[in-house]
Amino acid sequence: MSTPTVDSSISPKTSKRMAIAKTAKSLVNTKYKYGGKTPKGFDCSGFTQYVFNKALNIKLGASSRSQVKQGKTIKSKDALPGDLIFFKRSGKVNHVGIIYKIDKKSTWVIHSTTSKGVILEDVKRSTYWRNKVSTIKRVI
């Protein structure tokens, strides 16, 4: 399976989304670190916080539970690259990632996982993540 790319034939209006996607992609393979908020190691919310701050100077909360309170909730059919995707376990938000590419068949997300660090994966094909998707938020 090849790595997806974000469509570069975009309007200036979506250049902010491209900045988020490009910054997030540049950090793939960074190791996981509990509480990590720098390229030396990230946890999930530290990763999203760092990417949004570095790319667009947007300040996000320090945890996935605080980040889910930011922005506007959107339907998955309306999601775009750069939107935040949240996951739940036991009824509570416990993980966040950044949508990199989305279509009817796939939802490619860049996120920091405890087992693999920062990765790009299709969460619709993941037996672990696909049933944990909770909310999608737009902050840009």
Secondary structure, DSSP 8 states (H G I E B T S, - for coil): -----------GGGHHHHHHHHHHHHTTT--B-TT-EETTEE-HHHHHHHHHHHHH-----SSHHHHTTSSEEE-GGG--TT-EEEEEETTEEEEEEEEEEE-SS-EEEEEEETTTEEEEEETTT-TTTTTTEEEEEE--
